[in-house]
Amino acid sequence: MNATLSFFFRTLPVIYLSILIGLLATRGQDAPPNIILFLVDDQGWTGTSVRMDKNDPRSRSDFYETPALERLAAQGMRFSQAYSPHPNCSSTRMSIQTGKSPARIGTTDIYDVNPGTPGFIQPFYEMFYLNKPLIMHLPIVGLPENEITIAEFVKRHNPEYVFGHFGKWHMGPKDPSVHGYDWSDGPTTNKEGNLETEDPKEIYTVTEKAVRFLQRQSARKTPFFLQVSHYAVHTAIQAKPETMGKYRTATSGERHTNAGYGAMTEDLDDSLRILMEALDELNLTDNTYVFYTSDNGGEVQDGSSPTNNIPLRKGKTHTWEGGIRVPFIARGPGIAPDSQSDAPINGSDLFATFADLTGIDASLPDNQDGGSLAGLLKRGGEGDVERGVDHFVWYYPHYRNMKDVFPQASIRYGDYKLRKEYDTNTIMLFDLSKDLGESKDLSPTKPDLAAQLHKRLNDYLADIGAKVPAKNSNYDPKLDKGLNNRTFFNRAPQGNSRN
């Protein structure tokens, strides 16, 4: 055998080994990514120590500390104009699962105010639905089984994915397994987060279950979607004694002053730390997208607010910015570190985003309101999002008297936002690029634009078959249980009257 042939046969195993390593590396790079959605309850846009807008120092808390979220933001992209689909929890959660606006689905309030629902909250129903100035339609009793969830859609096209949901479900009495989830805590609501155990808000219990899920999927080497839905920072306030002690002795800020709320916020942030460390230890970080957001803005209630959303107006259950603008951060493959996108986005975009990131090449279910954010994530936050509609609509046609909430709707189109109040039949117009606090009503000076957006709002609600409140000719204020905190007839109309 000549020297050339001898060299070839001696090196052949090495060549095959190199090819094999290359193929395995390529396969690893092409492996379907994992996705984690870290969903917080009632955390406002200013409710963390991360500037949600790098250019606006008011967009972070002046008291709460969230070091884990700061690290996540430094590693990924923050969105300065991120919105929840609705100013209340159940509706946002159903929208995230389906990619549709809550108004389209009919989930306009928490489902358990409906008398036909197990776990029915009778006092809420009596105070906010019976004998009101406007006749309202009840929200649906839970996530409809005929709606295709992100779990069902992804698994239909890639059965390899495993779906887990731990923490607050609050999307109806049906078990998450009915909607495509393989692992879950069941159809939980708010009550599981208010048990007053040694684990405040069940933060560490939820985290432990999530970590076990990660360990299981890492061992099985199967791609996964994990939704970690915390009960914090929803009231009642609970926190570890040591964290509570830290905040009680700290100097509070001017906007945020509640020590308990600050402690609860930091305990919640500790959950994120534990999960991110688990990803590192399991070598999952490089192929895992992590999304962090909230189901609605911070809780604001006259006289007893645990937090506030300044510079934004109002809070939870309001379609003012304080009720719907929320923190939103994404980290993962191809996302530039410490980047920011100023594109307006919505929680209803997550369905299309997750479908896109998991590599599914199939048409989305019909009537999607959201669009994929994958392009923004890969382009450094620049560009537009293609959606089924070119506006955002928030529809809350219900009462919460103690929060100064009356049937309302808002629409955002470009930089302009129009708000409608059904009880006084008024509309208001704001330019969010110049007036983040929605303090200057432009409808008197821009009547044509106000009329255009008003028509867009009405047309959209009509197109999707939304039920609009009607005048109650039998209304008797003496029998209105929701007026214990505030008299309806003392309410001065805000904005300009519109039919």
N, C-alpha and C positions, 0 to 999 in steps of 0.2 A: 504494500500500500504506500503510495507516494505521500510526501509531507503534506500536500494540500488536502487530500482526502482524510488523512489522519487528524489534521487540525479541525476539519469540518465535523467529523463524528465526535471528537472530544468536546466541541463547543455546542453541539446540537441540544443537549439537555438545558444548557444555560439559555439558549435562544428560546426554547419552548417555555422555560420558566419566566423569562422576561415578558413574552407574549401573554402568558397567563396572568401575571401580575398586572399588566396593562389593561387586560380585559376586566379583571376584577375591580381595578380602580375606576374604569369607565362605568362599570355597572353601579359602583357605589355612588358615583356622581349623578347617575341617571335615576337613582332610587327615588321613589315618590317621597316628597317632603312630608314631615309631620307638621301639625298646626296646633297651637294652644291659644285658646281665647280666654283671657283673664278678665272676667266681667265683674265689675264692682257695683254695689247697690247705693244709689243716691250720692255719688261723688261728683261735685260740681267742677267746672272748668278751672276754678282757682283753688281746688281742694287738695293740691299736692305741693311739694317743694320744687317741682319742675315748672319752668316757664313754658306754658303751652304755646306761647308766641314769644320767641327770643327777643323780639323788638318791643315787647310790652311787659314791664316789670310787674304790672298789676295781675298778670296772668298766672301767678303762683301765690301760694299762701305766704303770709308773713309770720306764721306760727308753726304750722304742721311740718314734720320732717318725714320725707319718704326717700331715703338714700338708695334703696334698691331700684325704685322707679327712675331716679336720677341716672343710675348706671345703665338701665335699659334705654333711656333716651339718648345717652351718650353713644350707645352702640347701634342705635337705629334711627328711625324717622318719627318726628312728632308732627301732628297736624293741628294747625292753629285755628282752623274753622271746622271742627268736627262736631257733628250733631247726633243726638239720640233720635230714633224715629218717632218718639212720643215723650211727653213729659211725665209719664207714669210707667211703672215697671212691667206689668204683664204684657202690655201692648208692645213695648220695645222688644221684649224677649221673643215674642211671636214673629215680629218683623225680622229680626236677625235670623231666625230659623227658616224663614220662607223667602226673604228678599222682597217682600211686598210691604207697602205702607200699612200701618194699623187700620187706617180708614178703609182701605180696600178689603181687608179681611173682616172688618167689623169688630175689632178688638179696641174699642175706644176708651175703655176704663179697665181697672182690675176685674178679672172675671168673676170673683167671688162676691160681688155686689148683686149678682143675678140670683133671684130666689130659687132658680132651678139647678143650682150648683151645690154639690157637697162642700161643706165648709162655709156656707153662705154667711156673710157678715150682715146680720139683720140691722144693727144700729146704723151702719153706713147707708143701707137701703132706705131706711125710714127718714134719715136726716137729709139725704141728698137726691132722693128720687121721688118720694111721695109728696104730693101737694106742693109743687114748685111753680113759679111763674111761667116756665116753659115745660111742655111735655117732651120728655126725652125717651129715646129708645135704649133699652138695656144692651150692654155689650154681650158678645158671644160668651158661652160658658166654658170655653177652653180652646186650645189649638185644634182645629178641625182635622179629623183623620184623613180627609181627602186632600189636604194641603201637603205638598211635597216638601219635606224638610231637607236641610243641607245634608244630614246623615243619610237619609233615604236616597237622595240624588247621587251623592258620591259613591255609595255602596252599590248602587244600580250599575254604575259604569266601572267601578273598580272594587270588587268584593273583598280585596285584600285589606282594605282600611278597617280599622276598629275604632268605634266611637265611644267616648266616655263623657259623662256629665256628672259633676259632683257639686253639691251645694244647693242653692236656691233654684228651683225649677219654676214654680208659680205660673205655669201655662195651662192649668186645668187639672182636673182630677185623674186624667189618664196617665198611666205610667210612661216614662220616657221611652221604654222599650217599644211601645206602640208606634213611636215616631222615629225608630231606626237606631236607638242607642243601645249598645251592648252592655255597658256598665253604667250604673247610676245610683243615686240615693233614693230614687222613687219620686213621686209627685209632691215634692216638698213645697212649702209656702214660707211666709215670714216667721211662723211660730218656731220652727226649728232653730232659728238664729237668736231666739230670745229665751233660751232655757236657763240662763243664769247659772251655768255650771262653772267648773274651774277653768274651762276653756271659753273665754269670752267670745260671743258671736260665733262659736264653733269654728273659729279661724284655723286652729291647728288640726282639728279633726278633719275638716275639709282638705287641708293641705296634705295631711298624711295619706288620705285616700288617693289624692292626685299623684303623689309620689309613688305609691304602690302600683298605680296604673302605669306610670312611666317605666318602672322597673320590670313589670310584666311584659310590656310591649318591647322593651329593649332586649329582654331575654329571648323573646319569640321572633325578633327582627321583622316585625310587621309595622307598616305605616299606621299612624293614628291621628285622630282629631280628639283633643281634650278640651272640654269647656269647664273652667273652674269658676263657678258663680257664687261669689261670697255674699254672706248676709250683711256684712259690714259695708258701708258705714251707716246703714239704716239705723234709726233709733229703734229701741231704747239703747242708750249709750252703755257699752261694756268695754273694759280693757283690763289688761294684766295690772296687778297692784304696783309692780315696779315701774311700768310705763306710766301709769297714772301719777305716781309720785314724781317722776321726772317732769311732767308737764305742770303739775301743781306748784312746783318750785321755780319754774321757768318764767321769764318775763314774756307775757303774751304780746301779740301783735295788736295793731289798731283795728284791723278788719276781722281777724280771727282771734277769739279770746277764750273759748271753752276748752278747759284742760282735758276733760273727759273725751271730747270729740277728737282733740289732737292725739291723745293716747290711743284711741281706737284706730285712728288713721295710720299711726305708726305700726301698731300690731298687724294691721292688714298688710302693710308694706313688707313686714317680715315674712309673710307667706310667699310673696313674690321672690324674695331673697332665697328662701328654701327651695322653691321650684327651679329657679335659675341655676342654683348650685347642683341640684339633682341632674339637670340636663348636662352640665359639665362633667359630672362624675360618671354618667352613663354614656359619654361621648355622643350625645344626641344634638348638641348645640348647633353644629355646622349645618345640619339638615332639618332644622326646626324653625318655623316661623312662630313668633310670639306676638299676639295682639293684646293690647290693654285698653279698656274703655269702660264707660259707665252706662247704666240703663237710663239715667236722666240726671238733671241738675240737682244741686244740693237742696236739702230741706229748708224751707223758709216759712215761718209761721209767726205772725205778728205777736210780739210779747214773749215768745218762748223759743226763738230760733236757735238751734245748736250751732249753726254756721251761717254764712251768707255768701253770696256770689258776686259781690262788688268787684269789678265795675259793671257787671251785668245786672239786669233788672229782674227782680222777683226770683222764683225758684221752682222746685218740683210742683207738678200739676198746672203750671203756667206755660203758655206758648211764647212768653217773653224769652229772651235769650238765656236768662238764668235758669229756666226750666229745661232747656234742650241742648245748650252748648256744653260739651263734655270733654274730658281729657281723652286723647287717643294717641297711642304710640305703637309702632310696629318695628320688630327686629327680625332679621332672617337673611337667608342667602340672597345676595345681590342688592341688599338695602344699604345705602351709604350711611356710615356712622355719623352721628350728631348732625343729621340733616333735618330739614323742615319743609313741609308742604303747606302752602297757603290756599290750596284748592279746597272749596267747600265739599265735605263728604258727609255721609250719613250711615248709621248702623245698618240700614237696609242694603248697603253696598257689600256687606260681608259675605252674603250668600254667593254672589257672582265672583267675588275675590277668592274665596276658598275653592270654588269649583275650578277657577282658572289656575291657581297655584298648584292644585293637585293634578294638573295635566289633563283634565277631562276635555275631550274634543267633541262636545255634543251641545245641542241647543238647550238653553235654560228653560225651565218651566214657563208657561205663558204668564203674561201680566206681571212681569217683574218691574218693580219701581227702581231697584238699585242697579248699579253697574260695577264692573271689576275695577279695583284699585291697583291691580298688578302692574299696569303700565306706569302709574305714578311711583310705585315703589322701586321700579327698575330705572326710572328716568330722574332720580333724585328729587322727586316730588313735583316735577314740572309737567305741564300739560293738562288736558281735560279728561273727564270720565264720561264714557258713553253710557247713557241710561235709557230706560224705557220712557222716562219723562224728563223734561228739562228744568224741573223746579223741585223744591221740597215742600211738602204740605204736612202740617201738624194739626190734627183735628181732635179737640177735646170738648165735646158738646155736653158737658156735665157740670155739676155744682160741687164745690168744696167750700162752704161758707166760711169756716174758720180760717181758711187760707186765702180768703178774698178771691176765690176762683168762681167764675161763672162761665156758661157755655161760650166757647171761643174756638177760633181757628187762625192759623197763620200760614202764609206762603212766602217762600224766598225764591226770587228770580234774579239772577245776577247779584249785584250788591244790595238790591232793594228787598225789603221785607214788609209785607202788608199784614196787619192783624185785624181780625174781625171779632166783635163782641155781639153775640146774638140777642142778649136780653135788652140791650139799649140800641141795637141795630146800628152800631157805629163801626167805622173803619179808621185805621191809622196807618201811615206810611213812614218808613224810616230808611235812611241810607246807612247801612251797617259799616261801610268803609270809612265813614266820618262820625258816626254816632253809635258806638258800640253799646252804650247804655240806653238806647231807644228813648231819648228824652225830648227830641224835637219832631213833632208830627208834621210831615211834609205834604199831607193830603190837601191842605188849603192852597198851597203854592204849586203843586203838581197834580191837579185834579185828573188830567188825562191818564197819567201813569197809574194813579190810584185806581181809576176805573178799569184800566187794562188788567192790573193784577187781581182786582176784585172779580172780574169776569173769569180770569184763569182759575181762581180758586173755586168759584161756583161751578164752572164747567167741569173741572176735575172731579169734584164731589158728585156731580150729577152723572158723569160718565161711569164712575165706579159703583153707583147705586148707594152712596152713603145716605143715611137717614138724618135729616136735618130737624132740629127742634122746632116745635110749633107752639103758638100761644095757648096757654091754658085758661080758658074762659071761666073755669070753676075754682081758680086759685083763691085760697083764703090765707092771708099772712098769719092769722092767729093760730093756724094749725101747722105752720111751717116749722118743723123741728130744727131745721138748719139755721134758723135765725137767732140761735141762742147767743152767738158771739157778735153778731152784726145785723143791723136792720137793713133790709134790702132797699127800702124806699128812701133811705138817707144816702144812697149811693149816687154820686154825681157821674153822669156820662163822661167818658173819656174819648176824645176824637170827634170826628165829624159824622153826622148821621147819614146813613146810606140805606137804600131799600134793597 
